[in-house]
Amino acid sequence: MKTLHTTEPTQYPAFWNEEWLRRAIDELDTRKMTPEERAHFARVTAANAEAVKAEKQKIREAVEQKEIETVTRALKRGKLTIEEIAEDSGVSVDFVLEIQHRLTQNP
């Protein structure tokens, strides 16, 4: 607050003044919403957040499955060391050892 008079106002990019963006910001301004509109907006926002969270989880699971398949193939070939497999696959040595342990338990 003491230096407020010495700082320059924040400069926004020119496109912020475009009509479509102003309308979108006004539409999302919850202060102008009725209680019902605000509740609906909150529900939609929460549902969208859950959908994004679910998609991120699916992506994580797919990446992990791909890593498991890659490490499993390399272990079955038996030509590389554990460290080489980890480095080539971009995973930790512990991860490779865990997959190796699973393979020996369930041949």
KOLZASE-747536 format. One record per residue (C-alpha): residue number from 0; residue in three letters; x, y, z. Coordinates in steps of 0.02 Angstrom, whole numbers, plus 32768, in hexadecimal, padded with zeros to 4 digits. Layout:
N
k;r;east;north;up
NUM;ALA;X;Y;Z
...
# end
This chain:
107
k;r;east;north;up
0;MET;8000;8000;8000
1;LYS;808E;8078;8027
2;THR;80D7;8069;7F79
3;LEU;8033;805D;7F1B
4;HIS;8047;810D;7ED5
5;THR;80F4;80E4;7E90
6;THR;80C9;8046;7E32
7;GLU;8086;8048;7D82
8;PRO;7FDE;7FFA;7D61
9;THR;7FE2;7F49;7D1E
10;GLN;7FE0;7F43;7C61
11;TYR;7F6C;7EC0;7C1A
12;PRO;7F81;7E7B;7B6A
13;ALA;7F1C;7ED4;7AE4
14;PHE;7EAB;7E3E;7AC6
15;TRP;7E63;7E52;7B76
16;ASN;7DFF;7EE3;7B33
17;GLU;7DAB;7E7C;7AAC
18;GLU;7CEF;7E70;7ABA
19;TRP;7CE3;7DB1;7ABE
20;LEU;7D59;7DA8;7B51
21;ARG;7CFC;7E30;7BB1
22;ARG;7C58;7DD1;7B97
23;ALA;7CA7;7D2F;7BD3
24;ILE;7CED;7D82;7C6E
25;ASP;7C45;7DD5;7C92
26;GLU;7BED;7D2E;7C7D
27;LEU;7C61;7CDD;7CFB
28;ASP;7C58;7D6C;7D78
29;THR;7C03;7D14;7E09
30;ARG;7BE0;7DB8;7E61
31;LYS;7B5C;7DDF;7DDE
32;MET;7B0A;7D33;7DED
33;THR;7A6D;7D08;7E4B
34;PRO;7A7F;7C88;7ED7
35;GLU;7A37;7C01;7E64
36;GLU;7AB0;7C2E;7DD8
37;ARG;7B40;7C2D;7E53
38;ALA;7B0E;7B81;7E94
39;HIS;7B01;7B3E;7DE2
40;PHE;7BAA;7B89;7DB7
41;ALA;7BF7;7B37;7E51
42;ARG;7BAD;7A8D;7E22
43;VAL;7BEA;7A99;7D6F
44;THR;7C97;7AD1;7DA7
45;ALA;7CA2;7A41;7E24
46;ALA;7C6A;79C3;7DA0
47;ASN;7CEC;7A06;7D26
48;ALA;7D73;79FB;7DAA
49;GLU;7D45;7946;7DCE
50;ALA;7D48;791D;7D14
51;VAL;7DF5;796A;7D03
52;LYS;7E31;790A;7D9B
53;ALA;7DEE;7867;7D54
54;GLU;7E43;7885;7CAC
55;LYS;7EE9;78AB;7D00
56;GLN;7ED9;7808;7D62
57;LYS;7EB7;77A8;7CC1
58;ILE;7F51;77F6;7C71
59;ARG;7FBD;77C9;7D08
60;GLU;7F7E;7716;7D03
61;ALA;7F9E;7708;7C47
62;VAL;804F;774C;7C5A
63;GLU;8073;76D4;7CE9
64;GLN;802D;7642;7C84
65;LYS;809C;7671;7BF2
66;GLU;8133;767A;7C66
67;ILE;8109;75CE;7CAD
68;GLU;80FB;7584;7BFE
69;THR;81A0;75D2;7BC7
70;VAL;81FE;7595;7C60
71;THR;81AF;74E9;7C55
72;ARG;81E5;74D5;7B9F
73;ALA;8296;750C;7BC8
74;LEU;82A1;7496;7C5D
75;LYS;8263;7403;7BF6
76;ARG;82E9;7423;7B73
77;GLY;836D;7416;7BFA
78;LYS;83EF;7479;7B9A
79;LEU;83F7;7517;7C04
80;THR;8422;7536;7CB9
81;ILE;83A0;7576;7D33
82;GLU;83F3;7620;7D30
83;GLU;83F3;7627;7C72
84;ILE;833B;75F7;7C6B
85;ALA;8311;767E;7CEB
86;GLU;8374;7701;7C8C
87;ASP;832F;76D2;7BE1
88;SER;827C;76CB;7C23
89;GLY;8286;776B;7C89
90;VAL;8256;7713;7D2B
91;SER;82AD;76F0;7DCE
92;VAL;8315;7656;7DF1
93;ASP;829A;762D;7E7D
94;PHE;820C;762E;7DFF
95;VAL;826A;75B3;7D8F
96;LEU;8291;7545;7E25
97;GLU;81D9;7546;7E56
98;ILE;81A5;750F;7DA7
99;GLN;822D;748A;7DA9
100;HIS;81EC;744B;7E4F
101;ARG;813A;7442;7E0A
102;LEU;817A;73DF;7D74
103;THR;81D3;7361;7DE0
104;GLN;8139;734C;7E4E
105;ASN;80C3;7336;7DB9
106;PRO;8128;72EA;7D2A
# end
